[in-house]
Amino acid sequence: MTSTISGADGVMGTKESARLLGEDPVAWRRELHRHPEPGFGEFRTACLIHDFLQERGFHVRIAEEAMSRSAIHYLDEARVAESAGRAVLSGVDERLVERMKAGGTAVVADIGPVSGPVVAFRFDMDGLPIEESESAEHLPFVEGFGSQYSGLMHACGHDGHVAMGLGLAAELARAKDGLNAGVRLIFQPAEEGTMGGAEAIVARGLVDDVRYMICCHLGLGLPTGAIVCRSNFLATSKYRVDFHGIEAHVTNDPQSGRSALLAAAAAALGLHGIAPHSEGWFSLNVGTLRAGEAVGITPARATAEFGFWAETSRVHDYLEGRAREVIVGSAKTWGVDVEQRLIGRAPASLQSETLAAIVAECASRTSGVTEVRESAAVKGGEDGNVFLKNVANRGGHGVYIGIGSDLKGNHHTANFDIDERSLRIGVGVLCDTCLQLQQTLGESLKQ
Ligand SMILES: [Zn+2]
């Protein structure tokens, strides 16, 4: 399948292609949906965002100016390199791609007054390693905007998030001269897996001056027209565990062998046997386990990945401690060495009731909004919480807004699809809230 913008990727160049899309969030969402990119490999997406914002007078930071790579928990080098190659072939500015290969794919853009408190919005950009459905029921396939990249799909709505971010940017560019406080749009890489995309931006100091911070997500089980002012995501951590045993011939010299496979299997069962906690719900999952070379050899290598999601920090920390004991204990029992490495993390939700009340008031006046809920629990982790926690720790206010969208297929499945009507509603809510916060800040600055 070829790009419907230019007839073929690269023929026209993405700058021209992007201009043709104008400011329509639906057109943008479809363009991004065609080109999903993996976490930390959002080169094409970031280049399009960079060009769009620069053309509208934003001060745009990318790569090392927008994030600190040393704060990343985990990055899949091979996937990222492959994605960079694909981006260049699709016609984006090669110099930008080179800079992002070294410094990362975050884009952070400011508009309005350059000093004083800032209102910030965060949008995530990454897709998922899922093969998109080609069913006659799946609109992106039927309408010709399905993923062009095999094994990758925007299956969580982050294409819609970026489209809403650009919609908000377009409105802000028009309102630029009347802004009382600076507005910062943060386009974050690698939300999926909470691999450290948020930490990398925070580590650059880009939320130090943020007074109000808004994260948002489409869907989350809410119908189109519904808005949740505070979505409470779970605290989460993900680990990779490598067990190192000793190879041996299983009949000539079995007593010399130490099985990494058995240690890993024992650890997997032990982890799933961790007792519940009376203070809150949690879910733990050993998601992968790879081990062994051949049937006649004691397996000397095994690797497992597991994660846990908990309602509170205390339950999260309890799990982290117990998991370590189970893993070290299993390794000891089977006589193998073990290495445990953090690959993902996000804290529990820390949100502001004050800001939630402002969002509720604005959303109730926004066109297309039919229902406003104060808060809702979401059974998932989210590194938006990293931003909210950092802003709250500095005395600022943050919320995570849920933007309802009638979904076809659940999040993270091949048939996932949003209701595109929710994009304009989302832009409306974000815009109205931003303008209200401008007034609030303007009044406080006058005092
Ligand atoms: Zn998501």
Boltz pocket constraint, residues with backbone or C-beta under 6 A from the ligand:
constraints:
  - pocket:
      binder: B
      contacts: [[A, 156], [A, 157], [A, 158], [A, 191], [A, 217]]
      max_distance: 6.0
